[in-house]
Amino acid sequence: MTQLIQVEQLYRYYGDHCAVNNVTFTLEKGEILGFLGPNGAGKSSTMQMICGNLAPTSGQILINGIDILDNPKEAKRELGYLPEIPPVYRELTVDEYLGYCGKLHEIPVEKLASAVDSAKERCGLADVGERLIGNLSKGYQQRVGIAQAIIHSPAVIILDEPTVGLDPIQIREIRELIRELGKEHGIILSTHILPEVQESCTRVQIIHRGKLVLNDSIDGLEQQMRASSLVLETRQAPDFMKLYAIDGVQKIDDLGERRYRIFHDKDKSPAERVAEAAVSLGWGLLELTPERRSMEEIFIDITQHTPVMEEQVA
C-alpha cells in the first residue's frame, strides 16, 4: 500500500523537557488512525509537527513522500486539517466559504466550481450551498469544516476531535463520513472519545510520556479487550478440583451465590470444557460468560500501569 505519512525517530524538546521521544510510525492510504493520549502526553506536539506548525528537534516527517522540513509548502498541499473548532466564517454561505478556501489552496479558477461541488457532495452539503453557515446546525458546520479540509484533494486528512459537542445522530453521521473518506485518503483522527476510535478507525496508537506505548490494529485491540476470564454460575456448587484440572484454568474466585470468576491462559479459553464439566457432572449450568475489558480500562492500564517502551515501530 501507499505510505502517505512516514514519521522517523521524532523528538521534540522544550528546554530540558522531552515532550516527544523517538516516535516512529506510518500511515497508509485507506487507513484511519486513531491517535490517543492523556493530557501532556505529547499528542498535540506530534500533531503540530506533522502539520508543519512546529519544528521537530530531530527526526524526519514525510507527507506523501515529501519532506515537510525541506519542502514545507509542497508537503502541506498534501494535508487537509480540521481543528477542534471548525475555522468557518458564519457570515458567508457554504458556497462562498468553500470557494474562498479553494482559492487559498490555489485551485485554478477553471477547476474551482467543480472542486466546491465535489467537496459538498462528499460531505452531504449539496442542498445547503446557498445557506449562511451561521444558520446551519453544529453538525452541518462540522461537515463544512471537513469539506474545507478535503477541497484540494489532499492525500492526508487530519481531524481533531471531529464529533465534540454533536448530538448522537450527528455523531453517527460524521463517523460514517469519516469512514467513507478513509477509503480514498489516509486519515489521522485525534480524539479523547474512546468509542470514536472503535467506531471509526482501522488502527489505534497511544502516546504516553512522549513515547508510543501502543500501535495496533482495531482487530488487535479487540483481542486485548477479550479478558482472560469467564464468569460461571451454577445451581449446585461445582467441584473446584475438577475445574482446576481443566487445561488453561489458572485461578478461581468465589463471587458468592454460586457465581465464580475463572481466570485462564490468554490464548487458551477453557469455556467449552467448563461447560462440558458443568453439564456432565450435574452442577446445573446457569451462566458461562467470557468477560470483556472496555477500551477505557485498556487505555488506563497502558497509561498508568505499563512501563514506557524503549521503542515502538509501526
C-alpha positions in Angstrom: 0.0 0.0 0.0 1.0 3.6 -0.5 2.6 5.2 2.6 1.2 8.7 3.0 3.0 9.6 6.2 6.3 8.4 7.4 7.5 9.7 10.8 11.0 8.6 11.7 12.7 9.0 15.2 10.8 12.1 16.0 12.0 14.2 19.0 10.8 17.5 20.4 12.3 19.2 23.4 11.0 22.2 25.3 14.1 23.2 27.2 15.2 20.1 29.1 11.8 18.5 28.8 11.4 15.8 26.1 7.8 16.1 25.0 8.1 13.7 22.1 10.6 10.9 22.5 11.7 8.8 19.5 8.3 8.4 17.9 8.2 6.4 14.7 5.1 5.3 12.7 3.5 5.3 9.2 0.1 6.0 7.7 -1.1 4.2 4.6 -3.8 5.1 2.1 -7.1 3.7 3.3 -6.1 3.7 6.9 -7.9 5.7 9.6 -5.5 6.1 12.5 -6.9 6.9 16.0 -4.3 8.9 17.9 -4.8 8.9 21.6 -3.0 10.1 24.7 -3.7 11.7 28.1 -3.2 15.4 28.6 0.5 16.3 28.4 1.5 13.0 26.7 2.9 14.7 23.6 0.0 14.2 21.3 -0.5 17.8 20.4 3.2 18.4 19.8 3.3 15.4 17.5 0.3 16.6 15.5 1.7 20.1 15.2 4.9 18.7 13.8 3.1 16.5 11.3 1.1 19.6 10.2 4.3 21.7 9.9 3.3 24.2 12.6 6.1 23.1 14.9 9.6 22.1 14.0 11.0 18.9 15.5 14.2 19.0 17.5 15.2 16.0 15.4 13.7 13.4 13.1 12.0 13.2 9.8 8.4 13.6 8.6 7.5 12.7 5.0 4.0 13.6 3.7 3.2 11.6 0.6 7.0 11.2 0.1 7.7 14.9 0.6 9.9 16.1 3.5 8.0 18.7 5.4 11.2 20.4 6.6 12.9 20.6 3.2 9.7 21.4 1.2 7.1 22.7 3.6 4.7 24.3 1.0 4.7 21.2 -1.2 4.2 18.9 1.8 1.4 20.9 3.3 -0.5 20.8 0.0 -0.9 17.0 0.7 -2.6 17.8 4.0 -6.2 18.7 4.9 -6.8 19.8 8.5 -9.9 20.2 10.7 -9.1 21.8 14.1 -11.3 21.1 17.1 -13.2 24.3 16.4 -14.1 24.4 12.7 -12.5 27.5 11.0 -15.7 28.6 9.4 -17.0 32.1 8.7 -20.5 32.2 9.9 -21.5 35.3 7.8 -20.6 33.5 4.5 -22.7 31.0 2.6 -21.3 27.4 2.3 -20.5 28.1 -1.4 -18.8 31.4 -0.7 -16.7 29.9 2.1 -15.6 26.8 0.2 -14.8 29.0 -2.8 -12.6 31.1 -0.6 -10.9 28.0 0.8 -10.3 26.7 -2.7 -8.6 30.0 -3.7 -6.4 29.8 -0.6 -5.3 26.3 -1.8 -4.5 27.8 -5.2 -7.1 25.7 -7.0 -7.2 27.0 -10.7 -10.2 29.2 -11.4 -11.5 26.8 -14.1 -11.5 23.9 -11.6 -12.8 25.8 -8.5 -16.5 25.3 -9.1 -16.2 21.5 -9.6 -13.9 21.3 -6.6 -16.5 23.0 -4.4 -19.3 20.8 -5.8 -17.3 17.7 -5.2 -16.5 18.6 -1.6 -20.2 19.4 -1.0 -21.3 16.2 -2.5 -18.8 14.1 -0.5 -19.8 15.8 2.8 -23.5 15.8 2.3 -23.8 19.6 1.7 -25.2 19.6 -1.8 -28.6 21.1 -0.7 -27.2 23.9 1.6 -24.7 25.7 -0.6 -26.6 28.9 -0.6 -27.3 28.9 3.2 -25.4 31.0 5.7 -23.0 28.9 7.7 -24.2 30.7 10.9 -27.7 29.4 10.3 -26.6 25.7 10.0 -26.7 23.2 12.8 -23.5 22.3 14.6 -23.4 19.0 12.8 -23.6 20.7 9.4 -21.0 23.3 10.4 -18.7 20.3 11.2 -19.4 19.0 7.7 -18.4 22.3 6.2 -15.2 22.1 8.3 -14.4 18.7 6.8 -15.3 20.0 3.3 -12.7 22.8 3.6 -10.2 20.1 4.6 -10.7 18.0 1.5 -11.5 20.6 -1.1 -7.9 20.4 -2.6 -8.0 16.6 -2.6 -5.1 16.1 -0.1 -3.6 12.7 0.5 -3.9 13.0 4.2 -6.7 14.4 6.3 -6.1 15.3 10.0 -9.2 15.6 12.2 -9.0 17.0 15.7 -12.0 16.0 17.9 -14.4 16.0 15.0 -17.6 15.0 17.0 -17.2 17.1 20.1 -20.5 18.8 21.0 -22.6 16.9 18.5 -25.8 15.0 19.3 -25.9 11.2 18.8 -27.4 11.4 15.4 -24.9 13.9 14.2 -22.1 11.8 15.7 -23.2 8.8 13.8 -23.4 10.8 10.5 -19.9 12.3 11.0 -18.5 8.8 11.8 -20.0 7.4 8.6 -18.5 10.4 6.6 -15.1 9.7 8.1 -15.3 6.0 7.2 -16.2 7.0 3.6 -13.3 9.5 3.4 -11.0 6.8 4.7 -11.5 4.8 1.5 -9.7 7.5 -0.6 -7.4 9.2 1.8 -5.2 8.4 4.9 -6.8 9.9 8.0 -5.4 10.7 11.4 -8.2 11.1 14.0 -7.1 12.8 17.2 -9.7 12.3 19.9 -10.3 11.8 23.6 -13.5 9.9 22.9 -12.5 6.2 23.1 -15.6 4.7 21.4 -14.8 7.1 18.5 -11.7 5.0 17.8 -13.6 1.7 17.9 -16.4 3.0 15.6 -14.3 4.9 13.0 -10.7 3.7 12.9 -8.8 0.8 11.4 -5.7 1.3 13.7 -5.0 2.9 17.1 -1.9 4.3 18.6 -1.5 5.7 22.1 1.3 8.1 23.2 2.3 8.4 26.8 5.1 10.5 28.3 6.3 11.3 24.8 6.6 7.7 23.6 4.3 5.4 21.6 3.1 2.7 24.1 0.5 1.1 21.7 0.4 0.8 18.0 -2.1 -1.8 16.9 -4.9 -2.6 14.5 -8.5 -2.4 15.8 -8.7 -6.2 15.4 -5.6 -6.4 17.7 -7.2 -4.1 20.2 -10.4 -6.2 20.1 -8.2 -9.2 21.1 -6.8 -7.2 24.0 -10.4 -6.4 25.1 -11.2 -10.1 25.4 -10.2 -10.5 29.0 -8.7 -13.8 30.2 -11.6 -14.7 32.5 -15.0 -16.4 32.5 -18.0 -15.9 34.8 -19.6 -19.2 35.8 -22.9 -19.5 37.6 -24.3 -22.9 38.6 -27.3 -24.3 40.5 -25.0 -26.6 42.6 -21.6 -25.8 44.0 -19.0 -27.1 41.5 -16.1 -29.3 42.3 -13.1 -26.9 42.2 -10.7 -29.8 41.8 -12.4 -30.7 38.5 -12.2 -27.1 37.4 -8.5 -26.8 38.2 -7.9 -30.0 36.3 -9.1 -28.3 33.1 -6.2 -27.2 30.8 -5.7 -23.5 30.9 -7.5 -22.7 34.2 -5.2 -20.6 36.4 -7.3 -19.3 39.3 -11.0 -19.3 40.5 -12.5 -16.6 42.6 -15.8 -17.2 44.5 -18.1 -14.3 43.9 -20.9 -15.6 46.1 -24.3 -17.0 45.4 -22.7 -19.8 43.3 -21.0 -17.4 40.9 -17.3 -17.8 40.1 -14.7 -16.0 38.1 -12.4 -18.4 36.3 -9.1 -16.9 35.2 -7.4 -18.7 32.3 -4.5 -18.5 29.9 -5.0 -15.6 27.5 -4.7 -17.7 24.3 -6.5 -20.8 25.6 -10.1 -20.3 26.7 -11.4 -23.4 28.6 -15.1 -22.3 28.1 -16.1 -25.4 26.2 -14.6 -27.8 28.6 -16.0 -25.9 31.6 -19.5 -26.2 30.1 -19.0 -29.9 29.4 -17.9 -30.5 33.0 -20.9 -28.4 34.4 -23.4 -30.4 32.4 -21.9 -33.9 32.7 -21.3 -33.6 36.4 -24.7 -32.2 37.1 -23.8 -28.8 38.5 -26.7 -27.1 36.8 -25.2 -24.6 34.4 -27.0 -21.2 34.6 -24.4 -18.9 33.0 -21.0 -19.1 31.4 -19.9 -15.7 30.0 -16.5 -14.5 28.7 -15.6 -11.2 30.3 -14.5 -8.2 28.2 -12.3 -5.3 29.2 -13.5 -1.9 28.0 -11.3 0.2 25.9 -11.2 2.7 28.7 -9.8 0.0 31.0 -7.1 -0.8 28.4 -6.3 2.9 28.0 -5.9 3.4 31.8 -3.9 0.3 32.2 -1.5 1.3 29.4 -1.1 4.9 30.5 -1.0 4.4 34.3 0.4 0.9 34.9 2.6 0.0 31.9 6.3 1.0 31.7 7.0 3.1 28.7 8.6 1.1 25.9 12.0 1.9 24.6 10.8 1.9 21.0 7.6 1.1 19.1 7.8 1.0 15.3 4.7 0.8 13.1 
